[in-house]
Amino acid sequence: MENFKMVEVKDAPRVELHNLLGLTGCEIAYELALQGKNPIIVEMKDDLISQTGVCLANSSYLREWFALHKTPVYLETTLKEVKDGSIVCTGKDGKDINIDCDSVISCAGYIPAPLAEKSGNVHLVGDCLAIGNLRSVVWRAYDVAMKI
């Protein structure tokens, strides 16, 4: 399983993030903006944070913060090509969009890949079992502990 690796973006004022899949990508864009970078967000879905279980205060704040600071957000848009100094995306209308940027960060989700198969003495907890949130992992850990 390949996990996302945070990289320091030093000399890149225009950073493009794509395929955000929710809170993690938005938090990266927010942090980069706080560092003085200019993130450009490209999201395949029709909302920045569409998954269930995310605190409304967090998701509302991020949406409103990006709007207030005029962060470019392209919803229902897919990445088509990465070029030197720009990317090409396809918008929801099917037309190509050329976006100038210095760096690209992909925050795509991942598929659970446990190191061992579930068996009598192996209990899977957290994202190796199913993608979830802190609540789901705590509840699963409790259930497993009670069965041991």
HUWOKA-V381636 format. One record per backbone hydrogen bond with DSSP energy under -1.0 kcal/mol. NH is the residue of the N-H (numbers start at 1). CO is the residue of the C=O. If there is no record, write none. Layout:
NH,CO
NH,CO
This chain:
16,103
17,40
18,105
19,42
26,22
27,23
28,24
29,25
30,26
31,27
32,28
33,29
34,30
35,31
36,33
37,32
38,13
40,15
41,72
42,17
43,74
59,55
60,56
61,57
62,58
63,59
64,60
65,61
66,62
67,63
68,64
69,65
70,67
71,66
74,41
76,45
77,43
78,90
80,88
81,88
83,86
87,99
88,81
89,97
90,78
91,95
94,91
97,89
99,87
101,85
102,14
103,14
105,16
107,18
119,122
129,126
130,126
137,133
138,134
139,135
140,136
141,137
142,138
143,139
144,140
145,141
146,142
147,143
148,144
